[in-house]
Amino acid sequence: MCKCSFVRVAWLAACLALASTQEYEVNQPTGDVVFNSVRSADVALIFDKSEIVVNPGEPLYLDCGARGDVRSCIWETEGGEIYQVQDVYENVYTGLTKPENTNGNECGIVVNSATMEHHGHWTCKVFVVGNSLVGKKNVIVTVKPTSPVLEIDDRRSLTVNGNSETPVQCSVAAARPAVTIRWFLGNRDVTVSAATEETPADRGGIYKSLSVLRRSFEPADNGKVLMCSISHKTLLAPENATVPLNVIFKPAEQPLTTFYQISPGSDYEVRFNFSANPPPIRQEWRFGESFDNPAKIVAIPSVDGRYTTGLEELGTGMYTAKLLITDFMEDDANMEYVLIVENDMGETPYKVRLSMNEAPAETLSGGAVAGIVIVLLIIIVALCAATYARYRQMFCFAPVTSPDPEEGKEDREEHSDTESARGTTPAHTATIKTRLGQLTQVFRKPKKDQETKLEDNEKKSLTKDEMTKGSPYNDRNPDEKEVVYAELDLGKGEADKKADVKADEKTEYAQIVGTLTDNREEEKKE
């Protein structure tokens, strides 16, 4: 038994000795692999692997620490330059200093002014007893991006066909790190319709960015400004490239339009707005008994009897067609009017009606009406549920029931005795009160059981000693005082009690405390 234990102890000691002399070394990681916390025995590396982005001329803070017994530590650049941390702290290297806080940052250094040579991977090596720990991070020294360029044929404007998808490209030739590109149409952000591709321009971390916006432009977008905006760490404000849009479309369609409150005998001018790009090449008014069979055609601009027509240009493809009717009559209100507008992209008819009636009142939409109805139904259901719960004494309306079933029994017996002493209440009075109580129970808060429970406790005190037999002095402790309860009817005579029945009539109780005489106490002691 002892020999076996000795073998086990020797084997365990050998394992511990091997572990204490084992060298734990992390080779320089390849790619983007960096160790955030490396532990070996009782030492641990404190290191943040996140990359650092710094502008030229700004200080570069390289943090690295370790818990445990540290022999020495160094920093090594991607180009192979080595900086001993102790030499940095003793100001051996120009431009490298000791950080202000070295708690958990025992191997940290500060590059006072970052330059392009400091770009790349930096490796922190911490040497401990029989071991070395390594942490690696990427340092990006920024390169200001080139200006964004919209790759279009005409820099003065971008011509696109309405309602058809058109790709638009914006590029940045070089930047480190890559820029962020956003697209705006007027004041609206449309970046969601764009895709950006970043390609390395060289091995120094400089990227070329190309963003392609694919979007269908509408007639309402005509004249708006399309903007490519880039942001970068080196820029105090975004840098933009803009171009106005020239959207080509036929005259935009519109629903039937009605003009109201036209006074008979007045000179009334119809002003109808429409949009078209390129400008219209033909426009005319047609009117008759129906839209399909016009009886009269009046060109724009022209004067034909009581009718005068004209066209006003508002800019960015917007126009106003005018029709002046002299001495407006009821027959003019009974006719149907059609405005025909044609440009190089197509022709569009616009239907118009003229009315001497008042404009109809604005009505709520179907969705608004449905919403109001739903809200009202919810309120009605909630009120009905609350009323039902109150009537049934459910949830928060439920009374607190007594856990002792004997209390109700004693209460009924006590009430029976009291009523017998006072006389019998007419039956019809109790019936009326019961019905009125049921009728108003829904709207009246139930009586609190605390008051009822207090009355029951007082009445129980009267009847409790009636069930005991024999002299109270035989069962009681001589030192205790005897308590006697008496019911006092402070009120009117028997005749008055029968005539005056009140629901709130109360019985008052008096507590009479008696003490034993000296002779009786001596008898008890004997």
Number of C-alpha atoms within 10 A of each C-alpha: 5 6 7 8 10 10 11 11 10 10 11 11 12 12 10 11 10 11 12 13 11 13 14 17 16 14 10 16 13 8 6 11 12 19 19 15 15 17 13 17 11 8 17 19 25 22 25 17 18 12 14 15 16 22 19 19 13 13 16 22 17 21 20 27 23 24 14 14 12 18 12 16 23 21 23 16 18 15 12 10 9 14 18 17 25 16 14 20 16 11 13 14 13 9 13 21 20 20 18 10 10 14 11 15 19 22 29 26 26 18 19 15 15 21 17 14 10 19 22 18 16 22 22 26 25 25 17 20 15 12 18 20 25 25 27 27 22 18 20 23 25 23 21 19 25 14 15 22 17 21 12 14 9 10 12 11 17 18 16 19 18 20 14 11 14 15 11 17 17 23 22 22 17 23 22 23 20 25 24 15 24 22 24 15 19 14 10 9 12 17 18 11 12 17 14 16 12 15 14 15 15 10 7 13 19 22 23 21 23 19 22 20 21 18 16 15 20 17 20 13 18 23 18 16 17 23 21 25 20 22 17 20 19 18 11 8 11 15 16 17 15 20 19 19 19 23 25 22 23 22 27 18 13 13 8 10 13 11 17 15 11 19 15 14 12 12 14 16 16 15 16 16 15 16 25 27 22 18 21 19 10 13 20 21 23 21 22 17 15 13 18 12 11 16 13 11 15 18 17 20 15 13 14 11 8 11 15 18 21 17 17 12 13 12 9 18 22 16 19 15 21 20 23 17 20 15 14 19 16 14 8 19 18 15 18 20 25 21 22 18 25 19 18 16 16 13 18 17 19 20 17 20 18 20 17 17 12 10 11 7 6 6 8 9 8 8 9 11 11 11 11 11 12 12 10 11 12 12 12 12 11 12 12 12 12 17 14 13 16 20 18 13 16 12 10 9 15 14 14 9 8 12 7 8 9 10 15 13 11 17 18 13 15 17 14 11 11 12 12 11 12 16 14 11 15 10 8 9 10 11 11 11 12 11 11 11 12 12 12 11 15 18 10 12 13 13 9 10 13 11 9 11 15 11 14 18 13 12 19 16 12 15 14 10 13 8 6 9 8 7 8 11 13 9 9 11 11 16 9 11 12 15 11 13 14 11 12 10 13 10 11 10 10 11 10 11 16 14 10 10 15 8 6 5 9 11 12 11 15 10 10 10 10 11 12 13 8 9 9 12 13 10 8 12 8 6
